[in-house]
Amino acid sequence: MQNFIVTTTRKPDAAAEDLAIRTSEKLGGQFVKRENFSLDALKKAHGAENILLVKKNSLSIVTAEGELFFHPNTAHLRIKNLRGGQGDRLIDALKISADSKVLDCTLGLGSDAIVESFIVGESGKVVALESNPLIFQVVSHGLQNFSDDSPHILEAMRRVEVVNADCREFLKTCADNSFDAVYFDPMFRKPVKKSSGINPIRPLADNRPLSKEIIKEACRVAKFRVVMKEHSGSTEFSRLGFKIAGGGKYSSVSFGVIDKTSLNVRDLPIDRLFAD
Ligand SMILES: C[S@@+](CC[C@H](N)C(=O)[O-])C[C@H]1O[C@@H](n2cnc3c(N)ncnc32)[C@H](O)[C@@H]1O
């Protein structure tokens, strides 16, 4: 993991300092009293690349690319649109509805997971995985504690079950057909630079490409669909066996789908899916 320290804002209250100490213990990192030092001075003094900063009741990570903090971001607008009867490209690709079970393999800032959680509701389930421990701490804390939004969005956030795990390992522990849909939104092979909202995540994010083996496992675990988001025109779709879903003709991102029902793969040995 990247070299980091945990500190607070200047003059923290006891609760913030306690949260900082507990977070540093969870991460196995060093807690440093802020005193009156600038963050740059602390970085230099401790040779730290990143600082996990504890504010009143929120966590953020100060990276070379900016500050990474939790906010419902685009989820807010997407849920507003869904409530207004408009569609959502991810939800259409996943084909999920109330009661569905979703495994979101790439939590990131959590926007997609919140929208999935809103759709599946109380009787459904969204499990979201994040392999980077720092991103995981910030986003899982935000999902549980962020309070400045409408009740249906806060409820959707609170319901997301987050796990600090690499999806490669987690998928192996899941039973066949145990989720209706499995979703991947990996870091794009060619980053969309104007997507500035995601820039602070770049220095920390797990940047490894997906493999056919991971997708094979996802096809075993998903009952109906495996979906991947990537840059439009990405060769990752064909390399990994995805068909591009319709919609978003002018968008820079596309959704790829492996539909197990149309392939009838539930009756096939999964290896034949990827026979070269
Ligand atoms: C593009 S972001 C996902 C954005 C997310 N869909 C959202 O709505 O905010 C990709 C995230 O997946 C994480 N990730 C990449 N590979 C992973 C893996 N093998 N297991 C778990 N998380 C992974 C990265 O660390 C990063 O935080």
Ligand as a Chemical Component Dictionary entry (heavy atoms), coordinates in Angstrom:
data_LIG
# 
_chem_comp.id                   LIG 
_chem_comp.type                 NON-POLYMER 
_chem_comp.pdbx_formal_charge   0 
_chem_comp.three_letter_code    LIG 
# 
loop_
_chem_comp_atom.comp_id 
_chem_comp_atom.atom_id 
_chem_comp_atom.alt_atom_id 
_chem_comp_atom.type_symbol 
_chem_comp_atom.charge 
_chem_comp_atom.model_Cartn_x 
_chem_comp_atom.model_Cartn_y 
_chem_comp_atom.model_Cartn_z 
_chem_comp_atom.pdbx_ordinal 
LIG C1  C1  C 0  -13.296 3.541  -11.792 1  
LIG S1  S1  S 1  -13.336 3.229  -10.091 2  
LIG C2  C2  C 0  -14.999 2.690  -9.806  3  
LIG C3  C3  C 0  -15.946 3.850  -9.743  4  
LIG C4  C4  C 0  -17.300 3.439  -9.178  5  
LIG N1  N1  N 0  -18.035 2.605  -10.092 6  
LIG C5  C5  C 0  -18.104 4.657  -8.775  7  
LIG O1  O1  O 0  -19.288 4.742  -9.124  8  
LIG O2  O2  O -1 -17.544 5.534  -8.080  9  
LIG C6  C6  C 0  -12.502 1.680  -9.923  10 
LIG C7  C7  C 0  -12.297 1.283  -8.469  11 
LIG O3  O3  O 0  -12.189 -0.142 -8.403  12 
LIG C8  C8  C 0  -11.100 -0.500 -7.584  13 
LIG N2  N2  N 0  -10.606 -1.801 -8.063  14 
LIG C9  C9  C 0  -9.879  -2.037 -9.182  15 
LIG N3  N3  N 0  -9.580  -3.343 -9.291  16 
LIG C10 C10 C 0  -10.157 -3.955 -8.228  17 
LIG C11 C11 C 0  -10.206 -5.308 -7.781  18 
LIG N4  N4  N 0  -9.552  -6.270 -8.437  19 
LIG N5  N5  N 0  -10.915 -5.607 -6.665  20 
LIG C12 C12 C 0  -11.544 -4.616 -5.984  21 
LIG N6  N6  N 0  -11.494 -3.313 -6.336  22 
LIG C13 C13 C 0  -10.822 -2.972 -7.443  23 
LIG C14 C14 C 0  -10.108 0.633  -7.755  24 
LIG O4  O4  O 0  -9.193  0.712  -6.666  25 
LIG C15 C15 C 0  -11.033 1.849  -7.853  26 
LIG O5  O5  O 0  -11.312 2.380  -6.595  27 
# 
loop_
_chem_comp_bond.comp_id 
_chem_comp_bond.atom_id_1 
_chem_comp_bond.atom_id_2 
_chem_comp_bond.value_order 
_chem_comp_bond.pdbx_ordinal 
LIG C1  S1  SING 1  
LIG S1  C2  SING 2  
LIG S1  C6  SING 3  
LIG C2  C3  SING 4  
LIG C3  C4  SING 5  
LIG C4  N1  SING 6  
LIG C4  C5  SING 7  
LIG C5  O1  DOUB 8  
LIG C5  O2  SING 9  
LIG C6  C7  SING 10 
LIG C7  O3  SING 11 
LIG C7  C15 SING 12 
LIG O3  C8  SING 13 
LIG C8  N2  SING 14 
LIG C8  C14 SING 15 
LIG N2  C9  SING 16 
LIG N2  C13 SING 17 
LIG C9  N3  DOUB 18 
LIG N3  C10 SING 19 
LIG C10 C11 SING 20 
LIG C10 C13 DOUB 21 
LIG C11 N4  SING 22 
LIG C11 N5  DOUB 23 
LIG N5  C12 SING 24 
LIG C12 N6  DOUB 25 
LIG N6  C13 SING 26 
LIG C14 O4  SING 27 
LIG C14 C15 SING 28 
LIG C15 O5  SING 29 
# 
